[in-house]
Amino acid sequence: MDTKTTPSVRRAASSRSLSKTRQFLNGLKRNRVAYLFLLPALVVMIAIVFYPLVLGIYYSFTDINQRNMGTPFAPPTYEFVGLQNYIDVLLNVDSVFWKVAGQTAIWTFTNVFFHFTIGLGLALLLNQKFKGREVYKIILLIPWAVPSFVSAFAWRWLYNSEYGFFNLLLHKMSQQSIFEPLFTILGLSPSYNWLSDPKLALASVIVVNIWLGVPFMMVALLGGLQSIPEELYEAADVDGANKWQNFWYITLPMLKPVAFVVTLLGIIWTFNMFNVIFLITEGGPGRHTEILVTYAYREAFMNWNIGIGATYGVIILSFLLVFSVFYTRMLNRTEGGF
């Protein structure tokens, strides 16, 4: 019986395959104009995203560096080394990966925490009706509107130990008798090496990135707040709910989809934030402000260990992909309640 039905089953499977192929070709024909408009963007994406990505993954399995990468006059001599780069980065006792990864985690968590909390607080304030609200909104958007490299250089000047604004302010305050108890109780100094002191450098660049990132979080959360139906609050007021109950049982649950998305974006962007650290401290002093992306750049383009730099890049990509999948699944599981 099986031998008799086998040909018919094969013909049915072949027929289904041909049907799917025809449907695909018909879809291409019907939407050829749309695909034609998408083609330039696809070509650009392949050229500047997918090809470098595949090449970087390949380089992570080689020993490519400045000496063996080749030139127009000499062929490349680098070799395939398998997982050796990953072993050197992750397991070698001399590797700085875990120290830098720990600093990256501190950098990312601290920034995103303050981005969200300060951004939510400002969004709640701007969601109220008061005179001059639009003016305050524009002022609070300035850090986001200014290019990050311009802000980095400005903050580097503010932190300058000799003529920076913060040290000049502390020096003036220390000369005023009214502030003497404050300096005595808190143990303040009239001058700090903000960017060269290992105890202050990471905190200093975190402050800069918080200042840069809060406006985006504020705008995104404000949009989420303004999309919450006003009828929900009116019904809660009729039931005698206070402001805290409104916030906890209406605002937060309704804001959850927006909050999860912007938090995920904030984590990815902050994890890969190169400009602020490299332009202000260059990872110093003594790697105390180094994060994974700045160290990957240092290995690839300053030390010319391109294979190791590519390995760091693949590890960063892998970590963010795994985190994004886990985070998205967690969001889907908690979608029924806050």
VOBA-1610 file (N, C-alpha, C; in pm, whole numbers, padded with zeros to 5 digits, always signed):
BEGIN
Met+00084-00122+00000Met+00000+00000+00000Met+00086+00125+00000Asp+00197+00120+00077Asp+00286+00236+00083Asp+00351+00263-00052Thr+00385+00151-00124Thr+00452+00168-00254Thr+00360+00230-00357Lys+00227+00206-00340Lys+00131+00264-00434Lys+00106+00412-00407Thr+00108+00450-00279Thr+00078+00589-00245Thr+00199+00680-00254Thr+00318+00623-00251Thr+00439+00706-00252Thr+00447+00798-00373Pro+00425+00750-00497Pro+00431+00841-00613Pro+00329+00954-00604Ser+00207+00923-00558Ser+00106+01028-00548Ser+00144+01133-00444Val+00204+01086-00332Val+00249+01180-00229Val+00357+01270-00284Arg+00449+01211-00360Arg+00558+01290-00418Arg+00503+01392-00517Arg+00405+01347-00600Arg+00347+01441-00697Arg+00277+01556-00625Ala+00207+01526-00514Ala+00139+01631-00438Ala+00239+01729-00378Ala+00350+01676-00324Ala+00452+01763-00266Ala+00516+01849-00373Ser+00542+01789-00490Ser+00601+01865-00601Ser+00506+01973-00649Ser+00376+01938-00652Ser+00276+02036-00695Ser+00269+02154-00599Arg+00275+02125-00467Arg+00274+02233-00368Arg+00397+02322-00381Ser+00513+02260-00407Ser+00636+02337-00423Ser+00629+02428-00544Leu+00575+02373-00657Leu+00561+02455-00777Leu+00461+02568-00754Ser+00357+02539-00678Ser+00256+02642-00649Ser+00316+02756-00569Lys+00398+02723-00468Lys+00463+02826-00387Lys+00560+02908-00471Thr+00632+02839-00563Thr+00725+02911-00650Thr+00652+03008-00740Arg+00539+02961-00798Arg+00459+03049-00884Arg+00405+03169-00805Gln+00358+03144-00682Gln+00307+03253-00599Gln+00416+03356-00571Phe+00538+03306-00544Phe+00650+03397-00517Phe+00682+03481-00640Leu+00689+03415-00757Leu+00720+03487-00881Leu+00610+03585-00917Asn+00485+03545-00895Asn+00374+03636-00922Asn+00377+03757-00828Gly+00416+03732-00702Gly+00430+03842-00607Gly+00538+03940-00649Leu+00651+03887-00697Leu+00758+03974-00747Leu+00710+04057-00866Lys+00632+03992-00955Lys+00585+04062-01074Lys+00486+04172-01037Arg+00395+04140-00942Arg+00295+04239-00903Arg+00358+04359-00832Asn+00461+04332-00753Asn+00521+04438-00671Asn+00658+04481-00722Arg+00681+04464-00853Arg+00814+04491-00906Arg+00855+04637-00889Val+00758+04729-00895Val+00792+04870-00879Val+00840+04897-00736Ala+00771+04836-00638Ala+00812+04854-00498Ala+00951+04796-00474Tyr+00976+04676-00528Tyr+01108+04615-00510Tyr+01216+04696-00582Leu+01179+04758-00694Leu+01275+04840-00766Leu+01317+04961-00683Phe+01221+05021-00612Phe+01254+05136-00526Phe+01336+05092-00404Leu+01314+04968-00358Leu+01390+04918-00243Leu+01532+04876-00280Leu+01556+04850-00408Leu+01685+04798-00451Leu+01804+04887-00414Pro+01798+05021-00437Pro+01913+05104-00399Pro+01945+05096-00250Ala+01841+05097-00165Ala+01865+05087-00021Ala+01926+04952+00014Leu+01879+04845-00053Leu+01935+04712-00027Leu+02082+04705-00068Val+02115+04765-00181Val+02254+04765-00227Val+02343+04839-00127Val+02295+04954-00079Val+02372+05032+00018Val+02389+04953+00149Met+02281+04887+00194Met+02288+04807+00316Met+02388+04694+00302Ile+02388+04629+00187Ile+02484+04520+00164Ile+02626+04574+00166Ala+02646+04692+00106Ala+02781+04747+00094Ala+02837+04798+00226Ile+02753+04863+00308Ile+02807+04928+00428Ile+02771+04858+00558Val+02682+04757+00552Val+02645+04685+00675Val+02677+04537+00665Phe+02614+04467+00571Phe+02624+04321+00568Phe+02763+04271+00526Tyr+02820+04333+00423Tyr+02954+04291+00381Tyr+03059+04316+00488Pro+03066+04437+00550Pro+03161+04456+00661Pro+03135+04363+00779Leu+03007+04331+00805Leu+02974+04242+00916Leu+03030+04102+00891Val+03006+04049+00771Val+03058+03916+00737Val+03210+03916+00736Leu+03270+04023+00683Leu+03416+04031+00679Leu+03474+04038+00820Gly+03408+04115+00909Gly+03455+04124+01047Gly+03447+03991+01119Ile+03338+03917+01096Ile+03326+03784+01158Ile+03438+03693+01107Tyr+03466+03700+00978Tyr+03575+03618+00922Tyr+03710+03657+00983Tyr+03736+03789+00993Tyr+03864+03835+01049Tyr+03882+03789+01194Ser+03771+03771+01267Ser+03782+03728+01408Ser+03840+03587+01421Phe+03843+03513+01311Phe+03900+03378+01313Phe+04038+03374+01249Thr+04099+03493+01230Thr+04232+03500+01171Thr+04326+03578+01263Asp+04455+03578+01228Asp+04554+03654+01305Asp+04593+03782+01233Ile+04501+03840+01157Ile+04531+03959+01077Ile+04573+04076+01165Asn+04681+04143+01123Asn+04730+04264+01190Asn+04797+04353+01086Gln+04860+04459+01133Gln+04919+04555+01041Gln+05031+04494+00956Arg+05102+04397+01012Arg+05217+04340+00942Arg+05178+04240+00834Asn+05066+04170+00853Asn+05033+04064+00757Asn+04904+04090+00679Met+04846+04209+00692Met+04719+04237+00626Met+04734+04259+00476Gly+04858+04283+00429Gly+04883+04303+00287Gly+04876+04450+00247Thr+04934+04480+00134Thr+04935+04614+00077Thr+04912+04602-00074Pro+04899+04715-00145Pro+04889+04706-00291Pro+05011+04641-00356Phe+05122+04635-00281Phe+05245+04581-00339Phe+05283+04444-00282Ala+05210+04396-00182Ala+05241+04267-00120Ala+05112+04197-00082Pro+05102+04069-00108Pro+04979+03996-00074Pro+04966+03975+00076Pro+04844+03959+00125Pro+04825+03933+00269Pro+04879+03795+00307Thr+04931+03787+00429Thr+04989+03660+00477Thr+04924+03614+00607Tyr+04811+03674+00645Tyr+04747+03631+00770Tyr+04689+03491+00753Glu+04672+03422+00865Glu+04629+03283+00863Glu+04503+03262+00946Phe+04431+03157+00913Phe+04313+03118+00988Phe+04357+03051+01118Val+04306+03101+01231Val+04349+03048+01362Val+04233+02988+01441Gly+04118+02977+01379Gly+04004+02917+01447Gly+03955+03001+01564Leu+03936+02937+01677Leu+03883+03004+01797Leu+03990+03063+01886Gln+04114+03069+01840Gln+04224+03113+01925Gln+04203+03256+01975Asn+04154+03344+01889Asn+04130+03482+01933Asn+04027+03488+02045Tyr+03922+03408+02035Tyr+03819+03406+02138Tyr+03875+03349+02269Ile+03961+03249+02258Ile+04025+03193+02378Ile+04115+03298+02443Asp+04192+03371+02360Asp+04282+03474+02415Asp+04203+03586+02482Val+04091+03623+02424Val+04011+03733+02479Val+03936+03692+02605Leu+03874+03575+02603Leu+03784+03535+02711Leu+03853+03459+02823Leu+03959+03384+02792Leu+04016+03293+02890Leu+04160+03325+02930Asn+04229+03406+02854Asn+04369+03437+02886Asn+04376+03520+03014Val+04466+03483+03103Val+04477+03553+03232Val+04523+03697+03214Asp+04592+03726+03103Asp+04641+03861+03078Asp+04538+03948+03006Ser+04426+03890+02969Ser+04324+03965+02896Ser+04253+04063+02990Val+04221+04179+02935Val+04149+04281+03013Val+04000+04277+02984Phe+03955+04174+02913Phe+03816+04169+02868Phe+03718+04180+02984Trp+03737+04101+03090Trp+03638+04096+03197Trp+03636+04224+03277Lys+03752+04288+03292Lys+03755+04418+03360Lys+03679+04523+03278Val+03707+04525+03149Val+03639+04621+03062Val+03490+04589+03051Ala+03455+04460+03046Ala+03314+04421+03040Ala+03240+04465+03166Gly+03305+04453+03282Gly+03244+04500+03407Gly+03220+04649+03405Gln+03318+04725+03356Gln+03300+04870+03345Gln+03190+04905+03245Thr+03179+04825+03139Thr+03073+04847+03040Thr+02936+04825+03103Ala+02925+04721+03187Ala+02798+04693+03255Ala+02761+04807+03350Ile+02859+04857+03426Ile+02834+04970+03517Ile+02792+05093+03438Trp+02867+05121+03331Trp+02839+05235+03244Trp+02696+05227+03187Thr+02659+05110+03134Thr+02529+05094+03070Thr+02416+05102+03171Phe+02426+05025+03280Phe+02317+05021+03377Phe+02295+05160+03440Thr+02403+05226+03480Thr+02389+05355+03547Thr+02327+05459+03453Asn+02377+05464+03330Asn+02323+05561+03235Asn+02176+05537+03206Val+02140+05412+03174Val+02002+05383+03136Val+01908+05404+03256Phe+01954+05371+03376Phe+01872+05393+03495Phe+01838+05540+03512Phe+01938+05627+03503Phe+01912+05770+03520Phe+01843+05830+03398His+01873+05778+03277His+01798+05823+03159His+01649+05802+03181Phe+01614+05682+03227Phe+01472+05648+03241Phe+01407+05725+03356Thr+01470+05724+03473Thr+01407+05787+03590Thr+01395+05939+03571Ile+01503+06003+03529Ile+01496+06149+03507Ile+01404+06181+03390Gly+01415+06101+03281Gly+01329+06124+03165Gly+01182+06108+03200Leu+01149+06005+03282Leu+01009+05985+03322Leu+00961+06100+03409Gly+01045+06145+03502Gly+01007+06257+03588Gly+00980+06383+03508Leu+01067+06414+03412Leu+01047+06533+03329Leu+00925+06517+03238Ala+00904+06395+03187Ala+00787+06371+03102Ala+00658+06391+03181Leu+00656+06345+03304Leu+00536+06364+03388Leu+00511+06512+03414Leu+00619+06588+03435Leu+00603+06732+03457Leu+00554+06802+03331Leu+00613+06766+03216Leu+00574+06832+03091Leu+00437+06788+03042Asn+00385+06679+03098Asn+00252+06634+03061Asn+00142+06713+03132Gln+00185+06795+03229Gln+00091+06883+03298Gln+00073+07012+03218Lys-00037+07079+03241Lys-00063+07206+03173Lys-00018+07321+03261Phe+00082+07394+03214Phe+00130+07511+03286Phe+00189+07610+03185Lys+00201+07732+03228Lys+00248+07839+03141Lys+00395+07819+03107Gly+00428+07833+02979Gly+00567+07821+02935Gly+00613+07678+02914Arg+00520+07583+02906Arg+00557+07442+02893Arg+00638+07416+02766Glu+00599+07476+02655Glu+00670+07455+02528Glu+00812+07509+02533Val+00830+07621+02605Val+00965+07678+02619Val+01055+07583+02696Tyr+01005+07530+02807Tyr+01083+07434+02885Tyr+01115+07309+02803Lys+01019+07266+02721Lys+01041+07148+02638Lys+01155+07171+02540Ile+01157+07289+02478Ile+01264+07322+02383Ile+01399+07328+02454Ile+01403+07390+02571Ile+01529+07401+02647Ile+01582+07262+02684Leu+01491+07174+02727Leu+01533+07039+02768Leu+01576+06953+02650Leu+01538+06991+02529Leu+01578+06916+02409Leu+01715+06957+02356Ile+01770+07065+02408Ile+01898+07116+02356Ile+02009+07011+02362Pro+02030+06938+02473Pro+02138+06838+02474Pro+02124+06733+02365Trp+02001+06699+02329Trp+01978+06599+02225Trp+02002+06659+02086Ala+01976+06789+02071Ala+01991+06854+01941Ala+02138+06880+01906Val+02220+06903+02008Val+02362+06931+01985Val+02435+06802+01949Pro+02518+06801+01844Pro+02595+06680+01811Pro+02677+06632+01931Ser+02686+06501+01947Ser+02750+06446+02067Ser+02898+06483+02076Phe+02967+06495+01960Phe+03109+06529+01968Phe+03129+06674+02014Val+03034+06762+01979Val+03042+06900+02026Val+03021+06904+02178Ser+02922+06830+02225Ser+02897+06824+02369Ser+03016+06764+02443Ala+03078+06662+02384Ala+03193+06598+02449Ala+03307+06697+02468Phe+03338+06774+02366Phe+03447+06872+02378Phe+03410+06983+02476Ala+03283+07022+02479Ala+03240+07126+02573Ala+03255+07076+02718Trp+03210+06954+02744Trp+03223+06899+02879Trp+03369+06874+02916Arg+03450+06841+02819Arg+03593+06824+02848Arg+03654+06955+02897Trp+03610+07065+02839Trp+03657+07195+02885Trp+03603+07224+03025Leu+03476+07193+03049Leu+03417+07217+03182Leu+03491+07140+03291Tyr+03541+07021+03256Tyr+03611+06936+03353Tyr+03760+06969+03365Asn+03811+07060+03285Asn+03954+07090+03287Asn+04000+07126+03429Ser+04110+07064+03473Ser+04154+07081+03612Ser+04212+07219+03640Glu+04256+07292+03538Glu+04320+07422+03559Glu+04224+07539+03540Tyr+04151+07538+03430Tyr+04063+07653+03401Tyr+03921+07610+03367Gly+03883+07489+03406Gly+03747+07443+03381Gly+03646+07509+03472Phe+03521+07512+03429Phe+03416+07581+03502Phe+03396+07523+03641Phe+03393+07391+03653Phe+03362+07328+03782Phe+03467+07360+03887Asn+03593+07353+03850Asn+03699+07385+03947Asn+03702+07533+03980Leu+03674+07618+03881Leu+03668+07762+03910Leu+03553+07792+04006Leu+03440+07725+03987Leu+03325+07744+04075Leu+03358+07697+04217Leu+03419+07577+04228Leu+03456+07527+04361Leu+03557+07618+04429His+03650+07671+04351His+03752+07761+04408His+03687+07888+04461Lys+03594+07946+04386Lys+03524+08067+04431Lys+03441+08037+04556Met+03375+07924+04557Met+03292+07887+04672Met+03377+07865+04796Ser+03497+07806+04779Ser+03583+07778+04895Ser+03634+07906+04960Gln+03633+08017+04886Gln+03680+08144+04940Gln+03569+08221+05012Gln+03445+08169+05003Gln+03332+08234+05069Gln+03307+08167+05204Ser+03298+08245+05307Ser+03281+08189+05442Ser+03150+08112+05457Ile+03049+08150+05379Ile+02919+08084+05391Ile+02926+07937+05352Phe+03022+07903+05264Phe+03033+07766+05216Phe+03136+07683+05293Glu+03207+07745+05388Glu+03310+07672+05462Glu+03256+07549+05535Pro+03140+07558+05603Pro+03087+07437+05669Pro+03057+07325+05569Leu+03010+07363+05452Leu+02978+07262+05350Leu+03105+07189+05306Phe+03211+07264+05282Phe+03337+07202+05240Phe+03394+07116+05352Thr+03377+07159+05477Thr+03431+07084+05590Thr+03354+06954+05613Ile+03221+06963+05611Ile+03138+06845+05637Ile+03153+06740+05527Leu+03149+06785+05402Leu+03157+06692+05289Leu+03300+06659+05249Gly+03395+06727+05307Gly+03534+06703+05270Gly+03567+06742+05128Leu+03504+06850+05082Leu+03525+06893+04944Leu+03658+06963+04928Ser+03711+06955+04807Ser+03836+07024+04773Ser+03804+07135+04674Pro+03879+07243+04676Pro+03855+07351+04579Pro+03898+07315+04437Ser+03959+07199+04420Ser+04006+07160+04286Ser+04008+07008+04276Tyr+03962+06956+04161Tyr+03962+06812+04136Tyr+04017+06783+03997Asn+04086+06672+03985Asn+04128+06623+03854Asn+04018+06530+03802Trp+03915+06588+03747Trp+03794+06514+03713Trp+03821+06400+03616Leu+03906+06421+03518Leu+03925+06322+03413Leu+04052+06239+03429Ser+04140+06275+03520Ser+04263+06198+03539Ser+04266+06123+03671Asp+04166+06144+03756Asp+04157+06071+03881Asp+04075+05944+03857Pro+04133+05825+03880Pro+04060+05700+03856Pro+03929+05690+03932Lys+03917+05758+04047Lys+03795+05752+04127Lys+03685+05841+04071Leu+03720+05939+03988Leu+03623+06035+03939Leu+03596+06025+03790Ala+03688+05966+03715Ala+03680+05971+03569Ala+03554+05904+03515Leu+03524+05781+03561Leu+03407+05711+03509Leu+03278+05784+03546Ala+03269+05831+03669Ala+03151+05906+03711Ala+03135+06033+03628Ser+03247+06097+03595Ser+03241+06221+03517Ser+03184+06199+03378Val+03230+06092+03309Val+03178+06068+03174Val+03034+06015+03180Ile+02998+05947+03287Ile+02858+05902+03303Ile+02765+06022+03313Val+02807+06125+03387Val+02727+06247+03398Val+02703+06309+03260Val+02808+06312+03179Val+02795+06369+03044Val+02693+06290+02963Asn+02702+06158+02967Asn+02612+06077+02886Asn+02468+06082+02938Ile+02452+06097+03068Ile+02317+06116+03122Ile+02257+06245+03068Trp+02337+06351+03069Trp+02292+06480+03017Trp+02252+06468+02870Leu+02325+06387+02793Leu+02296+06372+02651Leu+02173+06285+02626Gly+02151+06182+02709Gly+02049+06083+02680Gly+01913+06108+02738Val+01904+06193+02841Val+01774+06217+02905Val+01671+06275+02808Pro+01704+06371+02720Pro+01600+06428+02633Pro+01528+06326+02547Phe+01602+06230+02489Phe+01535+06128+02406Phe+01435+06048+02488Met+01478+06004+02607Met+01388+05926+02692Met+01267+06010+02733Met+01291+06138+02760Met+01182+06228+02800Met+01079+06241+02689Val+01125+06264+02566Val+01033+06282+02453Val+00955+06154+02425Ala+01024+06038+02427Ala+00956+05912+02399Ala+00850+05881+02505Leu+00885+05901+02632Leu+00790+05874+02740Leu+00676+05977+02741Leu+00707+06100+02705Leu+00602+06202+02697Leu+00500+06165+02589Gly+00549+06114+02477Gly+00456+06067+02373Gly+00369+05954+02423Gly+00428+05861+02501Gly+00350+05753+02558Gly+00246+05803+02657Leu+00283+05901+02739Leu+00188+05957+02836Leu+00071+06026+02767Gln+00100+06097+02660Gln-00006+06170+02590Gln-00099+06079+02511Ser-00058+05954+02493Ser-00145+05858+02421Ser-00240+05784+02516Ile-00224+05803+02648Ile-00312+05737+02745Ile-00447+05809+02745Pro-00555+05736+02726Pro-00689+05801+02723Pro-00720+05874+02854Glu-00765+05995+02843Glu-00798+06075+02960Glu-00917+06017+03037Glu-01000+05940+02966Glu-01118+05883+03031Glu-01081+05788+03145Leu-00965+05723+03134Leu-00922+05631+03240Leu-00899+05707+03370Tyr-00837+05823+03361Tyr-00812+05903+03482Tyr-00943+05960+03537Glu-01033+05997+03447Glu-01162+06050+03494Glu-01241+05943+03567Ala-01237+05819+03515Ala-01307+05710+03582Ala-01244+05679+03717Ala-01111+05687+03722Ala-01040+05662+03849Ala-01074+05770+03951Asp-01086+05894+03906Asp-01122+06003+03998Asp-01262+05981+04056Val-01354+05932+03973Val-01490+05904+04020Val-01487+05795+04128Asp-01394+05698+04111Asp-01382+05588+04209Asp-01302+05629+04333Gly-01253+05753+04335Gly-01182+05802+04452Gly-01034+05769+04456Ala-00973+05740+04342Ala-00830+05709+04339Ala-00748+05837+04357Asn-00636+05824+04430Asn-00546+05938+04445Asn-00442+05938+04333Lys-00351+06037+04335Lys-00253+06052+04227Lys-00157+05933+04221Trp-00115+05883+04337Trp-00024+05769+04338Trp-00092+05645+04279Gln-00216+05622+04312Gln-00289+05508+04256Gln-00309+05524+04105Asn-00337+05647+04062Asn-00346+05672+03918Asn-00216+05637+03848Phe-00104+05680+03908Phe+00026+05656+03847Phe+00058+05506+03844Trp+00032+05436+03954Trp+00072+05296+03966Trp-00018+05202+03886Tyr-00148+05230+03883Tyr-00242+05137+03822Tyr-00289+05176+03682Ile-00261+05302+03642Ile-00300+05345+03508Ile-00177+05385+03425Thr-00099+05482+03477Thr+00011+05536+03398Thr+00117+05430+03366Leu+00168+05362+03468Leu+00274+05264+03443Leu+00230+05149+03353Pro+00116+05084+03379Pro+00075+04977+03288Pro+00055+05023+03144Met-00005+05141+03125Met-00029+05191+02990Met+00100+05237+02923Leu+00197+05275+03004Leu+00325+05323+02951Leu+00424+05209+02925Lys+00391+05090+02973Lys+00484+04977+02967Lys+00536+04946+02827Pro+00452+04938+02722Pro+00506+04907+02588Pro+00610+05007+02541Val+00582+05136+02560Val+00679+05239+02520Val+00805+05230+02606Ala+00787+05210+02735Ala+00901+05204+02827Ala+00994+05089+02794Phe+00939+04973+02763Phe+01023+04858+02730Phe+01103+04882+02603Val+01039+04941+02503Val+01108+04963+02375Val+01220+05066+02390Val+01190+05180+02453Val+01292+05284+02466Val+01405+05240+02560Thr+01373+05155+02658Thr+01478+05104+02746Thr+01571+05011+02669Leu+01515+04925+02584Leu+01598+04837+02502Leu+01686+04918+02408Leu+01628+05018+02343Leu+01708+05104+02255Leu+01816+05177+02334Gly+01780+05225+02454Gly+01877+05294+02537Gly+01993+05205+02577Ile+01965+05080+02610Ile+02071+04986+02647Ile+02165+04962+02530Ile+02108+04939+02411Ile+02192+04913+02293Ile+02276+05036+02259Trp+02215+05154+02258Trp+02289+05275+02223Trp+02396+05308+02327Thr+02363+05294+02454Thr+02459+05325+02559Thr+02574+05225+02559Phe+02544+05099+02539Phe+02646+04995+02533Phe+02748+05026+02424Asn+02700+05085+02313Asn+02787+05114+02199Asn+02826+05262+02190Met+02807+05337+02299Met+02838+05480+02295Met+02989+05502+02293Phe+03041+05533+02178Phe+03186+05549+02158Phe+03230+05693+02179Asn+03153+05787+02126Asn+03198+05927+02118Asn+03233+05987+02253Val+03143+05971+02349Val+03159+06042+02476Val+03289+06000+02546Ile+03310+05871+02562Ile+03427+05824+02635Ile+03554+05853+02557Phe+03555+05824+02428Phe+03681+05838+02353Phe+03721+05984+02337Leu+03624+06073+02320Leu+03658+06214+02300Leu+03689+06286+02431Ile+03641+06234+02544Ile+03665+06302+02671Ile+03785+06243+02745Thr+03792+06111+02756Thr+03902+06049+02835Thr+03989+05954+02754Glu+03945+05917+02632Glu+04015+05818+02550Glu+04034+05685+02625Gly+03941+05656+02716Gly+03949+05532+02790Gly+04032+05537+02917Gly+04101+05647+02938Gly+04188+05660+03055Gly+04114+05717+03175Pro+04185+05737+03285Pro+04327+05702+03304Pro+04346+05553+03333Gly+04443+05494+03267Gly+04475+05354+03291Gly+04358+05260+03267Arg+04282+05283+03160Arg+04166+05199+03123Arg+04051+05207+03224His+04047+05304+03312His+03941+05312+03411His+03808+05358+03352Thr+03809+05414+03230Thr+03684+05449+03164Thr+03667+05373+03033Glu+03746+05271+03013Glu+03736+05193+02890Glu+03610+05107+02892Ile+03539+05103+02780Ile+03429+05009+02762Ile+03461+04924+02640Leu+03377+04825+02613Leu+03412+04726+02511Leu+03429+04789+02372Val+03343+04883+02335Val+03354+04940+02200Val+03480+05025+02185Thr+03517+05099+02286Thr+03639+05180+02277Thr+03763+05091+02277Tyr+03757+04982+02354Tyr+03872+04891+02356Tyr+03885+04815+02224Ala+03770+04779+02162Ala+03775+04715+02032Ala+03838+04809+01928Tyr+03799+04937+01934Tyr+03860+05035+01843Tyr+04009+05047+01869Arg+04048+05051+01995Arg+04190+05065+02029Arg+04272+04948+01974Glu+04220+04827+01992Glu+04291+04709+01943Glu+04301+04708+01791Ala+04191+04744+01723Ala+04187+04733+01578Ala+04261+04846+01507Phe+04245+04970+01555Phe+04294+05084+01478Phe+04405+05165+01545Met+04441+05129+01668Met+04555+05195+01733Met+04668+05095+01756Asn+04633+04975+01802Asn+04734+04870+01817Asn+04744+04783+01692Trp+04650+04799+01599Trp+04648+04728+01471Trp+04640+04576+01487Asn+04581+04530+01597Asn+04547+04389+01612Asn+04404+04370+01559Ile+04392+04368+01427Ile+04260+04372+01365Ile+04180+04247+01399Gly+04245+04132+01407Gly+04176+04009+01442Gly+04116+04015+01581Ile+04193+04068+01678Ile+04142+04081+01815Ile+04030+04184+01820Gly+04048+04296+01749Gly+03943+04397+01745Gly+03814+04342+01687Ala+03825+04263+01580Ala+03707+04200+01520Ala+03643+04102+01617Thr+03725+04032+01695Thr+03673+03938+01795Thr+03590+04012+01899Tyr+03640+04125+01946Tyr+03563+04206+02041Tyr+03431+04250+01978Gly+03434+04288+01850Gly+03313+04330+01783Gly+03210+04218+01774Val+03254+04097+01743Val+03162+03983+01735Val+03105+03951+01872Ile+03188+03959+01976Ile+03140+03933+02112Ile+03035+04037+02152Ile+03058+04163+02120Ile+02961+04269+02150Ile+02830+04242+02077Leu+02838+04210+01948Leu+02719+04181+01870Leu+02643+04062+01927Ser+02716+03956+01963Ser+02653+03836+02017Ser+02582+03865+02148Phe+02649+03943+02234Phe+02589+03976+02363Phe+02460+04055+02344Leu+02462+04156+02256Leu+02345+04239+02236Leu+02231+04161+02171Leu+02263+04068+02080Leu+02159+03985+02019Leu+02093+03896+02123Val+02175+03830+02206Val+02120+03742+02309Val+02036+03822+02408Phe+02089+03937+02449Phe+02015+04021+02544Phe+01883+04068+02484Ser+01883+04109+02356Ser+01761+04159+02292Ser+01655+04049+02284Val+01697+03926+02250Val+01602+03815+02243Val+01544+03786+02381Phe+01631+03780+02482Phe+01585+03754+02619Phe+01492+03865+02667Tyr+01528+03988+02638Tyr+01449+04104+02682Tyr+01312+04104+02615Thr+01309+04072+02484Thr+01183+04069+02411Thr+01092+03959+02463Arg+01149+03841+02491Arg+01069+03732+02545Arg+01015+03768+02683Met+01095+03833+02763Met+01049+03876+02895Met+00934+03975+02880Leu+00943+04064+02782Leu+00835+04160+02758Leu+00706+04088+02719Asn+00719+03987+02633Asn+00600+03912+02588Asn+00537+03836+02704Arg+00619+03783+02795Arg+00564+03708+02909Arg+00491+03798+03007Thr+00537+03921+03020Thr+00476+04013+03117Thr+00375+04105+03055Glu+00335+04077+02931Glu+00246+04167+02859Glu+00108+04176+02922Gly+00072+04070+02997Gly-00060+04069+03056Gly-00073+04161+03176Gly+00039+04202+03237Gly+00032+04291+03354Gly+00164+04354+03380Phe+00163+04455+03462Phe+00289+04530+03486Phe+00370+04459+03593
//
